[in-house]
Amino acid sequence: AALAFQLTARDDKCNIFKNMDRNEYRTLRQAIIDMVLATEMTKHFEHVSKFVNSINKPLSALEEDSDNIGENDTVKTVLTTAENRILIKRMLIKCADISNPCRELQQCIEG
């Protein structure tokens, strides 16, 4: 990830970050680094456990209690907290990373 940021910054034609202010760039850079690190298999079960406990279990509980009047607000809260958004991004990148070997060999080689 560090090399990708360095290469991008070197050439103004390739610098997709050049119009961002410093705080936006830092936030985006940290999010990208976090997602790259989320693909590290030594932390796999830690990420999955956090996801299950913070997102999956609360949403499953809401599904079971379908008479819950404030259900939409609760779902929105579960899905939009800053920490949970990070967990969702980590799981999405992990799914993309892990799913690649499930493709046909030719697609893996091309990708």
N, C-alpha and C positions, 0 to 999 in steps of 0.2 A: 504494500500500500504506500509506503514511504517513497519508493521509487516512482510510482505512478504520479504522486503529487509533485515530485521534483521535475519529472519530464513535462508535466502539464505547465508548470510555472516557467519553464525555460523558453517556451515558444508562445508568443502572444496569440498566434492563430489557433493554438490548441488549448489555450487556457480558458476552460469553461467557467473558472471561478473569478475571472478578472473583474467582473462587474458587481461582485458581492462585497458588502462591507466586512470589516475584520471579524466582527462577532458572528455574522452569518457563516462566514468561511470556517471559523473555528468550530462552530456547532456542527456543520455539515461534515467537516473533516473527522471530528470525533465520532460521529455516527457511522461513517464509512469504516473507520478503523475498528469500531466496536463490532460491526457486522462481519468484518473479515476475521476478527479474533473469535467470533461465535462459531466459525466453522472448525475450530480446533477441537479435535475429537476427545482430547483429555478432559474437556469441560462439557462434553455432550450431555451427560446425565444431570449435571448441575443445571444447565439451561432448560432441559426438558422438565425437570422437577419444579423449577420456578414457574415455568409456563403452566404446568398442570395445576399447581397450587394457587397461582394468582389469577388465572384466566379460565381454565377449563372447569375446575371445580365450582367456582362461583356461578358460571353460566349454566352448568348442569343443574345446580341447585335451583336456579330461577326457572329452568325448563320444567323441573318436577313440580314446582309450586306455581302452576300456570294461572292461579287466581290472584297473583300478586298485582296490585293496582299500579304501583310505581315501577313495573317491570322495565319499560322502555328507558326510564331515567337511570335505573340501576345498570342495565346493559351498557348504556352510553358511558356511565361512570367507569365501569370495569374496563371497557375498551379504549377509553381516551385518557386515562391517567398517564403521566409521562413515563413512569416506570413500566407500565404494561405495554405502552406503545413500543418501547425498546424491546421488550420480550417478544412481541409479535414480529418485529423486524428481524430479530435474531432467528426466530423459528422459520420465517419465510426464506431467509438466506440459507439456513441449514437444509431446508427441503430442496431448494434449488441445487445446492452443492451435493447432497447425497443422491439425488435422483439422476444425476448425469450418467452413472454407470448402468442405469436401468434402460437406457436408450440402446438402440441398435449400435453395433460397433462403429459402423461408418459415420453415424451422426456424432458419436463421441470424438472421433478423430477429427472431423471437420470443425466442431465447435471449439 
